[in-house]
Amino acid sequence: MRGPVVIFGTGLLGTSIGLGLSHRGLEVLLSDPSPSALSVAVDIGAGRPLHEQPGVWPELVVVAAPPDVCARVVADALERFPAAVVVDVSSVKGAILRELQELSAKNHLDLSRYVGTHPMAGRERAGAVSARGELFNAMPWVICPHQGSGQGAVQVAQNLGLDLGAVLSRFSPEEHDDAVALVSHLPQMMSSLVAARLQEAAPHALSLAGNGLRDVTRIAASDAGMWVPIMAANAEPIVTILHQLHEDLIKLIGTLDAPAAPGASLAMAKVISAGNAGQARIPGKHGGPAQPYAWLSVLVDDEPGQIAQLLTEIGEIGVNLEDLRLDHSSGRNAGIVEISVLPAKLEPLIEELTVRGWKVLQ
């Protein structure tokens, strides 16, 4: 890809794209309605202010604006830069395309130069200060061309994702919105709803919280200002899934209202079993099929360098870590490192760590 590249929006995604492209040596020009947000993005090296470069002719314009204003920013970019491909990186595609088509009916926009995209990467914290140039490395980047997208424009959109180290996939706008409603938007709402139940919880109850609660509520820390327009723009597929979930909840409530009734135990077991089956379908390491890893826990002192030493010794033993979680031991100045490995490596690793003096918990 050649520069310059213009980026409208200096939040987490826009600034991360700017950092990634700047690190590759491309000229990046930035614009944002907020002077302070723009200033932060410039200060951390994501690019230079667009208003300081009049008469620029970019090959690519990236619109990193919220869904409720994205279509208008895309339309303005198509008119302002008549030779540029314009992509957006919003997490909703159908609503933006429909609004663009309505605007085009009035203003005759060249939508052949527009391609919707969605990098499936992010963090719980928004804003330029959270941006990272390597944010997209090995992460999915969905290309969502519409029927009128030109092949050249699609290629430029693909090159953007590839240049930033992403793994490309291709969906129609409708397929994309249905998919993210299930795998992204629903988890956010469920996490927020569960975390909301904790507001009035007694402190002694919260002291029992472990990794299960932390895992479920991790993304509840997300920014409401970012999520409200996403939920509104993709409401239809979200509502469809919520109705299905509502039916499941009603059935479960009915079962738990009479847990000793005939068939209740089987009904509860089916809920857990269905969850097992669904969780097993989530792609595993490197995007391949999920594998049944074995887990062990190691008690470590809450001191600097302990976890680093443990990981170093596991490497010396010659075992590859598949996953890692960290928990705290209640009532002790210690932590618990939970490690997953291939099942065949479990017993040899336990034996060797024990010989080396580590406290292995099973």
Short mmCIF file of the C-alpha atoms (twelve columns), coordinates in Angstrom:
data_MODEL
# 
_entry.id   MODEL 
# 
loop_
_atom_site.group_PDB 
_atom_site.id 
_atom_site.type_symbol 
_atom_site.label_atom_id 
_atom_site.label_alt_id 
_atom_site.label_comp_id 
_atom_site.label_asym_id 
_atom_site.label_seq_id 
_atom_site.Cartn_x 
_atom_site.Cartn_y 
_atom_site.Cartn_z 
_atom_site.pdbx_PDB_model_num 
ATOM 1   C CA . MET A 1   0.000   0.000   0.000  1 
ATOM 2   C CA . ARG A 2   1.168   3.533   -0.759 1 
ATOM 3   C CA . GLY A 3   0.475   6.617   1.272  1 
ATOM 4   C CA . PRO A 4   -0.767  8.938   2.280  1 
ATOM 5   C CA . VAL A 5   -3.582  7.330   4.248  1 
ATOM 6   C CA . VAL A 6   -6.201  9.544   5.856  1 
ATOM 7   C CA . ILE A 7   -7.869  8.363   9.064  1 
ATOM 8   C CA . PHE A 8   -11.044 9.992   10.377 1 
ATOM 9   C CA . GLY A 9   -11.425 9.186   14.072 1 
ATOM 10  C CA . THR A 10  -8.613  8.900   16.601 1 
ATOM 11  C CA . GLY A 11  -10.150 6.517   19.103 1 
ATOM 12  C CA . LEU A 12  -8.711  3.093   19.878 1 
ATOM 13  C CA . LEU A 13  -9.081  1.603   16.384 1 
ATOM 14  C CA . GLY A 14  -8.241  4.687   14.332 1 
ATOM 15  C CA . THR A 15  -5.156  5.476   16.357 1 
ATOM 16  C CA . SER A 16  -4.026  1.836   16.380 1 
ATOM 17  C CA . ILE A 17  -4.341  1.722   12.580 1 
ATOM 18  C CA . GLY A 18  -2.367  4.964   12.367 1 
ATOM 19  C CA . LEU A 19  0.377   3.588   14.603 1 
ATOM 20  C CA . GLY A 20  0.580   0.352   12.637 1 
ATOM 21  C CA . LEU A 21  0.789   2.079   9.263  1 
ATOM 22  C CA . SER A 22  3.214   4.733   10.502 1 
ATOM 23  C CA . HIS A 23  5.507   1.997   11.804 1 
ATOM 24  C CA . ARG A 24  5.515   0.577   8.269  1 
ATOM 25  C CA . GLY A 25  6.758   3.896   6.948  1 
ATOM 26  C CA . LEU A 26  3.489   5.158   5.421  1 
ATOM 27  C CA . GLU A 27  2.427   8.768   5.680  1 
ATOM 28  C CA . VAL A 28  -0.691  8.954   7.869  1 
ATOM 29  C CA . LEU A 29  -2.911  12.012  8.247  1 
ATOM 30  C CA . LEU A 30  -5.396  12.196  11.108 1 
ATOM 31  C CA . SER A 31  -8.658  14.012  11.717 1 
ATOM 32  C CA . ASP A 32  -11.010 14.023  14.689 1 
ATOM 33  C CA . PRO A 33  -13.800 16.331  15.917 1 
ATOM 34  C CA . SER A 34  -12.054 16.406  19.297 1 
ATOM 35  C CA . PRO A 35  -8.847  18.490  19.262 1 
ATOM 36  C CA . SER A 36  -7.622  16.798  22.440 1 
ATOM 37  C CA . ALA A 37  -8.169  13.287  21.034 1 
ATOM 38  C CA . LEU A 38  -6.360  14.291  17.853 1 
ATOM 39  C CA . SER A 39  -3.507  15.786  19.849 1 
ATOM 40  C CA . VAL A 40  -3.000  12.581  21.841 1 
ATOM 41  C CA . ALA A 41  -2.941  10.466  18.665 1 
ATOM 42  C CA . VAL A 42  -0.390  12.796  17.079 1 
ATOM 43  C CA . ASP A 43  1.756   12.880  20.212 1 
ATOM 44  C CA . ILE A 44  2.037   9.080   20.370 1 
ATOM 45  C CA . GLY A 45  3.105   8.857   16.738 1 
ATOM 46  C CA . ALA A 46  -0.040  7.738   14.906 1 
ATOM 47  C CA . GLY A 47  0.278   10.419  12.212 1 
ATOM 48  C CA . ARG A 48  0.084   14.142  11.496 1 
ATOM 49  C CA . PRO A 49  -2.984  16.398  11.533 1 
ATOM 50  C CA . LEU A 50  -4.869  16.384  8.236  1 
ATOM 51  C CA . HIS A 51  -5.635  20.099  8.452  1 
ATOM 52  C CA . GLU A 52  -1.914  20.828  8.178  1 
ATOM 53  C CA . GLN A 53  -1.729  19.100  4.780  1 
ATOM 54  C CA . PRO A 54  -4.128  20.904  2.382  1 
ATOM 55  C CA . GLY A 55  -4.574  19.467  -1.096 1 
ATOM 56  C CA . VAL A 56  -3.667  15.889  -0.129 1 
ATOM 57  C CA . TRP A 57  -4.741  13.047  -2.481 1 
ATOM 58  C CA . PRO A 58  -4.866  9.818   -0.480 1 
ATOM 59  C CA . GLU A 59  -5.110  6.332   -1.923 1 
ATOM 60  C CA . LEU A 60  -7.085  5.187   1.115  1 
ATOM 61  C CA . VAL A 61  -9.367  6.820   3.670  1 
ATOM 62  C CA . VAL A 62  -10.190 4.919   6.859  1 
ATOM 63  C CA . VAL A 63  -13.301 5.993   8.754  1 
ATOM 64  C CA . ALA A 64  -13.107 4.983   12.421 1 
ATOM 65  C CA . ALA A 65  -16.275 6.691   13.606 1 
ATOM 66  C CA . PRO A 66  -19.179 5.384   15.732 1 
ATOM 67  C CA . PRO A 67  -21.991 3.627   13.822 1 
ATOM 68  C CA . ASP A 68  -24.467 6.466   14.332 1 
ATOM 69  C CA . VAL A 69  -22.285 8.969   12.424 1 
ATOM 70  C CA . CYS A 70  -20.153 6.635   10.319 1 
ATOM 71  C CA . ALA A 71  -22.216 6.766   7.110  1 
ATOM 72  C CA . ARG A 72  -22.119 10.562  7.001  1 
ATOM 73  C CA . VAL A 73  -18.356 10.611  7.509  1 
ATOM 74  C CA . VAL A 74  -17.922 8.009   4.758  1 
ATOM 75  C CA . ALA A 75  -20.154 10.027  2.422  1 
ATOM 76  C CA . ASP A 76  -18.165 13.204  3.104  1 
ATOM 77  C CA . ALA A 77  -14.897 11.345  2.445  1 
ATOM 78  C CA . LEU A 78  -16.183 9.937   -0.861 1 
ATOM 79  C CA . GLU A 79  -17.034 13.456  -2.010 1 
ATOM 80  C CA . ARG A 80  -13.910 15.137  -0.637 1 
ATOM 81  C CA . PHE A 81  -11.447 12.573  -2.038 1 
ATOM 82  C CA . PRO A 82  -12.824 11.443  -5.418 1 
ATOM 83  C CA . ALA A 83  -9.857  9.164   -6.207 1 
ATOM 84  C CA . ALA A 84  -9.645  7.397   -2.817 1 
ATOM 85  C CA . VAL A 85  -10.974 4.074   -1.618 1 
ATOM 86  C CA . VAL A 86  -12.968 4.632   1.579  1 
ATOM 87  C CA . VAL A 87  -13.339 1.904   4.201  1 
ATOM 88  C CA . ASP A 88  -14.903 2.003   7.609  1 
ATOM 89  C CA . VAL A 89  -13.970 -0.123  10.610 1 
ATOM 90  C CA . SER A 90  -17.249 0.031   12.491 1 
ATOM 91  C CA . SER A 91  -18.523 -3.094  14.238 1 
ATOM 92  C CA . VAL A 92  -21.879 -2.850  12.394 1 
ATOM 93  C CA . LYS A 93  -22.161 -3.032  8.620  1 
ATOM 94  C CA . GLY A 94  -25.773 -3.299  7.430  1 
ATOM 95  C CA . ALA A 95  -27.109 -0.103  8.994  1 
ATOM 96  C CA . ILE A 96  -24.181 1.929   7.652  1 
ATOM 97  C CA . LEU A 97  -24.597 0.549   4.130  1 
ATOM 98  C CA . ARG A 98  -28.337 1.248   4.124  1 
ATOM 99  C CA . GLU A 99  -27.785 4.849   5.229  1 
ATOM 100 C CA . LEU A 100 -25.095 5.295   2.576  1 
ATOM 101 C CA . GLN A 101 -27.454 3.998   -0.093 1 
ATOM 102 C CA . GLU A 102 -30.078 6.508   1.044  1 
ATOM 103 C CA . LEU A 103 -27.516 9.324   0.937  1 
ATOM 104 C CA . SER A 104 -26.324 8.172   -2.481 1 
ATOM 105 C CA . ALA A 105 -29.867 8.351   -3.866 1 
ATOM 106 C CA . LYS A 106 -29.798 12.069  -3.059 1 
ATOM 107 C CA . ASN A 107 -26.149 12.943  -3.700 1 
ATOM 108 C CA . HIS A 108 -25.029 10.333  -6.271 1 
ATOM 109 C CA . LEU A 109 -22.127 8.976   -4.244 1 
ATOM 110 C CA . ASP A 110 -19.622 6.663   -5.921 1 
ATOM 111 C CA . LEU A 111 -20.206 3.675   -3.654 1 
ATOM 112 C CA . SER A 112 -17.979 1.486   -5.833 1 
ATOM 113 C CA . ARG A 113 -15.102 3.031   -3.856 1 
ATOM 114 C CA . TYR A 114 -16.611 2.079   -0.484 1 
ATOM 115 C CA . VAL A 115 -15.941 -1.194  1.347  1 
ATOM 116 C CA . GLY A 116 -17.141 -1.994  4.845  1 
ATOM 117 C CA . THR A 117 -14.639 -3.752  7.095  1 
ATOM 118 C CA . HIS A 118 -14.451 -4.779  10.720 1 
ATOM 119 C CA . PRO A 119 -11.233 -5.588  12.586 1 
ATOM 120 C CA . MET A 120 -12.240 -7.967  15.382 1 
ATOM 121 C CA . ALA A 121 -9.750  -6.537  17.829 1 
ATOM 122 C CA . GLY A 122 -10.136 -4.199  20.732 1 
ATOM 123 C CA . ARG A 123 -9.645  -3.601  24.413 1 
ATOM 124 C CA . GLU A 124 -11.928 -2.902  27.341 1 
ATOM 125 C CA . ARG A 125 -10.552 0.643   27.463 1 
ATOM 126 C CA . ALA A 126 -11.261 3.035   24.612 1 
ATOM 127 C CA . GLY A 127 -9.392  6.068   23.330 1 
ATOM 128 C CA . ALA A 128 -6.069  6.885   21.733 1 
ATOM 129 C CA . VAL A 129 -4.184  6.344   24.986 1 
ATOM 130 C CA . SER A 130 -5.073  2.631   24.787 1 
ATOM 131 C CA . ALA A 131 -3.982  2.276   21.141 1 
ATOM 132 C CA . ARG A 132 -1.291  -0.168  20.059 1 
ATOM 133 C CA . GLY A 133 0.219   -0.575  16.614 1 
ATOM 134 C CA . GLU A 134 0.235   -4.357  16.995 1 
ATOM 135 C CA . LEU A 135 -3.427  -4.504  18.060 1 
ATOM 136 C CA . PHE A 136 -4.451  -6.355  14.891 1 
ATOM 137 C CA . ASN A 137 -1.646  -8.924  14.734 1 
ATOM 138 C CA . ALA A 138 -3.147  -12.388 14.053 1 
ATOM 139 C CA . MET A 139 -6.659  -11.035 14.766 1 
ATOM 140 C CA . PRO A 140 -9.650  -11.511 12.424 1 
ATOM 141 C CA . TRP A 141 -10.390 -8.654  10.022 1 
ATOM 142 C CA . VAL A 142 -13.698 -9.032  8.209  1 
ATOM 143 C CA . ILE A 143 -14.055 -7.620  4.695  1 
ATOM 144 C CA . CYS A 144 -17.721 -6.912  3.891  1 
ATOM 145 C CA . PRO A 145 -18.042 -5.643  0.307  1 
ATOM 146 C CA . HIS A 146 -21.509 -4.745  -0.919 1 
ATOM 147 C CA . GLN A 147 -22.792 -5.650  -4.374 1 
ATOM 148 C CA . GLY A 148 -21.496 -2.406  -5.865 1 
ATOM 149 C CA . SER A 149 -17.988 -2.492  -4.385 1 
ATOM 150 C CA . GLY A 150 -15.305 -2.382  -7.068 1 
ATOM 151 C CA . GLN A 151 -12.706 -5.154  -7.122 1 
ATOM 152 C CA . GLY A 152 -9.906  -2.616  -6.865 1 
ATOM 153 C CA . ALA A 153 -11.494 -1.124  -3.763 1 
ATOM 154 C CA . VAL A 154 -11.897 -4.565  -2.210 1 
ATOM 155 C CA . GLN A 155 -8.225  -5.288  -2.846 1 
ATOM 156 C CA . VAL A 156 -7.161  -2.050  -1.153 1 
ATOM 157 C CA . ALA A 157 -9.335  -2.936  1.856  1 
ATOM 158 C CA . GLN A 158 -7.758  -6.378  2.029  1 
ATOM 159 C CA . ASN A 159 -4.263  -4.917  1.783  1 
ATOM 160 C CA . LEU A 160 -4.977  -2.689  4.769  1 
ATOM 161 C CA . GLY A 161 -5.776  -5.678  6.977  1 
ATOM 162 C CA . LEU A 162 -2.820  -7.670  5.662  1 
ATOM 163 C CA . ASP A 163 -0.410  -4.774  6.193  1 
ATOM 164 C CA . LEU A 164 -1.492  -4.624  9.835  1 
ATOM 165 C CA . GLY A 165 -0.927  -8.355  10.364 1 
ATOM 166 C CA . ALA A 166 -4.590  -9.372  10.528 1 
ATOM 167 C CA . VAL A 167 -6.200  -12.611 9.320  1 
ATOM 168 C CA . LEU A 168 -8.785  -11.813 6.653  1 
ATOM 169 C CA . SER A 169 -12.247 -13.273 6.235  1 
ATOM 170 C CA . ARG A 170 -15.068 -12.244 3.937  1 
ATOM 171 C CA . PHE A 171 -18.742 -11.881 4.866  1 
ATOM 172 C CA . SER A 172 -21.707 -10.122 3.372  1 
ATOM 173 C CA . PRO A 173 -22.873 -7.173  5.520  1 
ATOM 174 C CA . GLU A 174 -25.905 -9.196  6.647  1 
ATOM 175 C CA . GLU A 175 -23.848 -12.279 7.513  1 
ATOM 176 C CA . HIS A 176 -21.440 -10.104 9.462  1 
ATOM 177 C CA . ASP A 177 -24.118 -8.435  11.559 1 
ATOM 178 C CA . ASP A 178 -25.787 -11.748 12.414 1 
ATOM 179 C CA . ALA A 179 -22.416 -13.212 13.402 1 
ATOM 180 C CA . VAL A 180 -21.226 -10.357 15.614 1 
ATOM 181 C CA . ALA A 181 -24.617 -10.149 17.308 1 
ATOM 182 C CA . LEU A 182 -23.963 -13.665 18.591 1 
ATOM 183 C CA . VAL A 183 -20.205 -13.752 19.227 1 
ATOM 184 C CA . SER A 184 -19.559 -10.127 20.270 1 
ATOM 185 C CA . HIS A 185 -22.624 -8.061  21.081 1 
ATOM 186 C CA . LEU A 186 -24.512 -10.698 23.095 1 
ATOM 187 C CA . PRO A 187 -21.492 -11.518 25.318 1 
ATOM 188 C CA . GLN A 188 -21.071 -7.810  26.071 1 
ATOM 189 C CA . MET A 189 -24.684 -7.477  27.186 1 
ATOM 190 C CA . MET A 190 -24.606 -10.692 29.228 1 
ATOM 191 C CA . SER A 191 -21.395 -9.601  30.934 1 
ATOM 192 C CA . SER A 192 -22.872 -6.204  31.747 1 
ATOM 193 C CA . LEU A 193 -26.098 -7.733  33.080 1 
ATOM 194 C CA . VAL A 194 -24.247 -10.151 35.354 1 
ATOM 195 C CA . ALA A 195 -21.891 -7.438  36.602 1 
ATOM 196 C CA . ALA A 196 -24.863 -5.169  37.313 1 
ATOM 197 C CA . ARG A 197 -26.102 -7.768  39.850 1 
ATOM 198 C CA . LEU A 198 -22.952 -7.089  41.884 1 
ATOM 199 C CA . GLN A 199 -23.764 -3.455  42.631 1 
ATOM 200 C CA . GLU A 200 -25.673 -4.226  45.834 1 
ATOM 201 C CA . ALA A 201 -23.727 -7.351  46.802 1 
ATOM 202 C CA . ALA A 202 -22.344 -7.499  50.323 1 
ATOM 203 C CA . PRO A 203 -18.549 -7.088  50.524 1 
ATOM 204 C CA . HIS A 204 -18.151 -10.465 52.269 1 
ATOM 205 C CA . ALA A 205 -19.957 -12.119 49.352 1 
ATOM 206 C CA . LEU A 206 -17.690 -10.458 46.799 1 
ATOM 207 C CA . SER A 207 -14.654 -11.648 48.766 1 
ATOM 208 C CA . LEU A 208 -15.467 -15.153 47.520 1 
ATOM 209 C CA . ALA A 209 -15.213 -14.120 43.857 1 
ATOM 210 C CA . GLY A 210 -12.852 -16.201 41.762 1 
ATOM 211 C CA . ASN A 211 -11.808 -16.518 38.157 1 
ATOM 212 C CA . GLY A 212 -15.254 -17.644 37.052 1 
ATOM 213 C CA . LEU A 213 -16.833 -14.317 37.966 1 
ATOM 214 C CA . ARG A 214 -13.842 -12.375 36.670 1 
ATOM 215 C CA . ASP A 215 -13.996 -14.181 33.326 1 
ATOM 216 C CA . VAL A 216 -17.719 -13.557 32.904 1 
ATOM 217 C CA . THR A 217 -17.565 -9.870  33.868 1 
ATOM 218 C CA . ARG A 218 -14.232 -8.853  32.307 1 
ATOM 219 C CA . ILE A 219 -15.778 -7.040  29.337 1 
ATOM 220 C CA . ALA A 220 -18.372 -5.366  31.562 1 
ATOM 221 C CA . ALA A 221 -15.686 -2.683  32.017 1 
ATOM 222 C CA . SER A 222 -16.251 -1.599  28.390 1 
ATOM 223 C CA . ASP A 223 -17.128 1.980   27.504 1 
ATOM 224 C CA . ALA A 224 -20.874 2.723   27.382 1 
ATOM 225 C CA . GLY A 225 -20.363 5.553   24.917 1 
ATOM 226 C CA . MET A 226 -18.902 3.078   22.450 1 
ATOM 227 C CA . TRP A 227 -21.472 0.327   22.968 1 
ATOM 228 C CA . VAL A 228 -24.752 2.270   22.920 1 
ATOM 229 C CA . PRO A 229 -24.583 3.146   19.175 1 
ATOM 230 C CA . ILE A 230 -23.399 -0.384  18.362 1 
ATOM 231 C CA . MET A 231 -26.353 -1.968  20.131 1 
ATOM 232 C CA . ALA A 232 -28.787 0.456   18.521 1 
ATOM 233 C CA . ALA A 233 -27.392 -0.085  15.026 1 
ATOM 234 C CA . ASN A 234 -27.514 -3.885  15.264 1 
ATOM 235 C CA . ALA A 235 -30.677 -4.171  17.321 1 
ATOM 236 C CA . GLU A 236 -32.626 -6.537  15.041 1 
ATOM 237 C CA . PRO A 237 -30.290 -9.568  15.111 1 
ATOM 238 C CA . ILE A 238 -29.520 -8.930  18.777 1 
ATOM 239 C CA . VAL A 239 -33.210 -8.973  19.670 1 
ATOM 240 C CA . THR A 240 -33.697 -12.263 17.814 1 
ATOM 241 C CA . ILE A 241 -31.017 -13.921 19.950 1 
ATOM 242 C CA . LEU A 242 -32.308 -12.310 23.139 1 
ATOM 243 C CA . HIS A 243 -35.775 -13.766 22.511 1 
ATOM 244 C CA . GLN A 244 -34.202 -17.210 22.132 1 
ATOM 245 C CA . LEU A 245 -32.234 -16.699 25.334 1 
ATOM 246 C CA . HIS A 246 -35.383 -15.479 27.074 1 
ATOM 247 C CA . GLU A 247 -37.130 -18.748 26.225 1 
ATOM 248 C CA . ASP A 248 -34.215 -20.711 27.667 1 
ATOM 249 C CA . LEU A 249 -34.277 -18.627 30.857 1 
ATOM 250 C CA . ILE A 250 -38.006 -19.128 31.318 1 
ATOM 251 C CA . LYS A 251 -37.523 -22.894 31.011 1 
ATOM 252 C CA . LEU A 252 -34.651 -22.856 33.492 1 
ATOM 253 C CA . ILE A 253 -36.583 -20.720 35.971 1 
ATOM 254 C CA . GLY A 254 -39.481 -23.152 35.759 1 
ATOM 255 C CA . THR A 255 -37.127 -26.034 36.452 1 
ATOM 256 C CA . LEU A 256 -35.490 -24.332 39.433 1 
ATOM 257 C CA . ASP A 257 -38.867 -23.378 40.886 1 
ATOM 258 C CA . ALA A 258 -39.360 -27.103 41.474 1 
ATOM 259 C CA . PRO A 259 -35.848 -28.643 41.525 1 
ATOM 260 C CA . ALA A 260 -37.063 -31.912 43.081 1 
ATOM 261 C CA . ALA A 261 -39.817 -32.488 40.501 1 
ATOM 262 C CA . PRO A 262 -39.542 -35.475 38.176 1 
ATOM 263 C CA . GLY A 263 -37.308 -34.648 35.255 1 
ATOM 264 C CA . ALA A 264 -35.820 -31.514 36.871 1 
ATOM 265 C CA . SER A 265 -32.366 -32.999 37.304 1 
ATOM 266 C CA . LEU A 266 -32.286 -34.071 33.676 1 
ATOM 267 C CA . ALA A 267 -33.418 -30.616 32.551 1 
ATOM 268 C CA . MET A 268 -30.629 -28.951 34.548 1 
ATOM 269 C CA . ALA A 269 -28.085 -31.405 33.186 1 
ATOM 270 C CA . LYS A 270 -29.213 -30.610 29.645 1 
ATOM 271 C CA . VAL A 271 -28.576 -26.904 30.235 1 
ATOM 272 C CA . ILE A 272 -24.988 -27.591 31.266 1 
ATOM 273 C CA . SER A 273 -24.520 -30.180 28.526 1 
ATOM 274 C CA . ALA A 274 -25.769 -27.799 25.832 1 
ATOM 275 C CA . GLY A 275 -23.304 -25.220 27.125 1 
ATOM 276 C CA . ASN A 276 -20.510 -27.800 26.943 1 
ATOM 277 C CA . ALA A 277 -21.390 -28.542 23.326 1 
ATOM 278 C CA . GLY A 278 -21.520 -24.872 22.366 1 
ATOM 279 C CA . GLN A 279 -18.283 -23.995 24.144 1 
ATOM 280 C CA . ALA A 280 -16.513 -26.866 22.382 1 
ATOM 281 C CA . ARG A 281 -17.312 -25.253 19.021 1 
ATOM 282 C CA . ILE A 282 -15.334 -22.101 19.775 1 
ATOM 283 C CA . PRO A 283 -12.183 -22.243 17.624 1 
ATOM 284 C CA . GLY A 284 -9.075  -23.139 19.551 1 
ATOM 285 C CA . LYS A 285 -5.434  -22.164 19.269 1 
ATOM 286 C CA . HIS A 286 -4.443  -20.664 15.894 1 
ATOM 287 C CA . GLY A 287 -8.100  -20.757 14.814 1 
ATOM 288 C CA . GLY A 288 -8.216  -24.541 14.535 1 
ATOM 289 C CA . PRO A 289 -10.627 -26.931 16.247 1 
ATOM 290 C CA . ALA A 290 -10.705 -26.678 20.015 1 
ATOM 291 C CA . GLN A 291 -8.609  -29.315 21.758 1 
ATOM 292 C CA . PRO A 292 -9.141  -30.846 25.196 1 
ATOM 293 C CA . TYR A 293 -6.168  -29.496 27.116 1 
ATOM 294 C CA . ALA A 294 -5.124  -30.672 30.574 1 
ATOM 295 C CA . TRP A 295 -4.861  -28.162 33.415 1 
ATOM 296 C CA . LEU A 296 -2.654  -27.969 36.469 1 
ATOM 297 C CA . SER A 297 -2.277  -25.284 39.117 1 
ATOM 298 C CA . VAL A 298 0.946   -24.080 40.684 1 
ATOM 299 C CA . LEU A 299 1.113   -22.090 43.924 1 
ATOM 300 C CA . VAL A 300 3.563   -19.164 43.691 1 
ATOM 301 C CA . ASP A 301 4.612   -16.607 46.281 1 
ATOM 302 C CA . ASP A 302 3.309   -13.091 45.678 1 
ATOM 303 C CA . GLU A 303 6.785   -11.739 45.019 1 
ATOM 304 C CA . PRO A 304 8.471   -10.134 41.977 1 
ATOM 305 C CA . GLY A 305 9.849   -12.597 39.456 1 
ATOM 306 C CA . GLN A 306 8.006   -15.716 40.661 1 
ATOM 307 C CA . ILE A 307 5.765   -16.155 37.624 1 
ATOM 308 C CA . ALA A 308 8.599   -15.339 35.249 1 
ATOM 309 C CA . GLN A 309 10.737  -17.988 36.931 1 
ATOM 310 C CA . LEU A 310 7.961   -20.566 36.673 1 
ATOM 311 C CA . LEU A 311 7.452   -19.925 32.966 1 
ATOM 312 C CA . THR A 312 11.195  -20.033 32.353 1 
ATOM 313 C CA . GLU A 313 11.484  -23.433 34.023 1 
ATOM 314 C CA . ILE A 314 8.509   -24.827 32.108 1 
ATOM 315 C CA . GLY A 315 10.309  -23.768 28.937 1 
ATOM 316 C CA . GLU A 316 13.492  -25.467 30.156 1 
ATOM 317 C CA . ILE A 317 11.506  -28.643 30.739 1 
ATOM 318 C CA . GLY A 318 10.449  -28.457 27.097 1 
ATOM 319 C CA . VAL A 319 6.695   -28.132 27.533 1 
ATOM 320 C CA . ASN A 320 4.653   -25.652 25.484 1 
ATOM 321 C CA . LEU A 321 1.955   -23.683 27.319 1 
ATOM 322 C CA . GLU A 322 -1.401  -23.693 25.561 1 
ATOM 323 C CA . ASP A 323 -3.073  -21.223 27.946 1 
ATOM 324 C CA . LEU A 324 -2.486  -19.517 31.272 1 
ATOM 325 C CA . ARG A 325 -4.666  -17.945 33.954 1 
ATOM 326 C CA . LEU A 326 -3.765  -16.216 37.195 1 
ATOM 327 C CA . ASP A 327 -5.821  -16.340 40.379 1 
ATOM 328 C CA . HIS A 328 -5.151  -15.310 43.955 1 
ATOM 329 C CA . SER A 329 -5.124  -17.665 46.888 1 
ATOM 330 C CA . SER A 330 -7.743  -16.479 49.391 1 
ATOM 331 C CA . GLY A 331 -6.206  -15.630 52.749 1 
ATOM 332 C CA . ARG A 332 -2.615  -16.182 51.634 1 
ATOM 333 C CA . ASN A 333 0.089   -13.908 50.266 1 
ATOM 334 C CA . ALA A 334 0.307   -16.131 47.202 1 
ATOM 335 C CA . GLY A 335 -1.066  -16.617 43.753 1 
ATOM 336 C CA . ILE A 336 -2.239  -19.611 41.768 1 
ATOM 337 C CA . VAL A 337 -1.021  -19.978 38.204 1 
ATOM 338 C CA . GLU A 338 -3.337  -22.217 36.182 1 
ATOM 339 C CA . ILE A 339 -1.596  -23.744 33.176 1 
ATOM 340 C CA . SER A 340 -2.985  -25.786 30.291 1 
ATOM 341 C CA . VAL A 341 -0.847  -28.227 28.315 1 
ATOM 342 C CA . LEU A 342 -1.380  -31.127 25.964 1 
ATOM 343 C CA . PRO A 343 -2.684  -34.106 27.996 1 
ATOM 344 C CA . ALA A 344 0.390   -36.224 27.207 1 
ATOM 345 C CA . LYS A 345 2.612   -33.548 28.783 1 
ATOM 346 C CA . LEU A 346 0.685   -33.243 32.056 1 
ATOM 347 C CA . GLU A 347 2.235   -35.967 34.237 1 
ATOM 348 C CA . PRO A 348 5.851   -35.388 33.115 1 
ATOM 349 C CA . LEU A 349 5.433   -31.651 33.779 1 
ATOM 350 C CA . ILE A 350 3.965   -32.247 37.239 1 
ATOM 351 C CA . GLU A 351 6.805   -34.594 38.145 1 
ATOM 352 C CA . GLU A 352 9.526   -32.236 36.947 1 
ATOM 353 C CA . LEU A 353 8.017   -29.134 38.595 1 
ATOM 354 C CA . THR A 354 7.683   -31.033 41.877 1 
ATOM 355 C CA . VAL A 355 11.323  -32.094 41.699 1 
ATOM 356 C CA . ARG A 356 12.277  -28.451 41.167 1 
ATOM 357 C CA . GLY A 357 10.448  -27.442 44.335 1 
ATOM 358 C CA . TRP A 358 7.227   -25.982 42.963 1 
ATOM 359 C CA . LYS A 359 3.968   -26.641 44.823 1 
ATOM 360 C CA . VAL A 360 1.656   -28.249 42.259 1 
ATOM 361 C CA . LEU A 361 -2.050  -28.296 43.131 1 
ATOM 362 C CA . GLN A 362 -4.481  -30.780 41.572 1 
# 
